[in-house]
Amino acid sequence: MATAYVRAVGRAAGAPSDFRGPMAKQQRMFCVTLLAVWCGLGPTGWSEWSGIGLPALVLAAIAALSVLTALRRLRHTARALRTMMEP
């Protein structure tokens, strides 16, 4: 949600929309879809890795990369707004 919020606030401030990032919406949805298919069709034991559930690992990766995406978008938005303010 933070990634979309950063983009929306930047757009409202006058910066162009920024859909880039290592975990943009397309990548998040792709990961969740693959995880759902894997968990739905794979054997029960295949969803565990070193005692940690595969869903927990995938969701942790999505969360960490989403934070990086939000920070990247924030940096690009700030740069765009500073450029607009220069005489």
Secondary structure, 3 states (H helix, E strand, C coil): CHHHHHHHHHHHHCCCCCCCCCCCHHHHHHHHHHHHHHHHHCCHHHHEECCEEHHHHHHHHHHHHHHHHHHHHHHHHHHHHHHHHCC
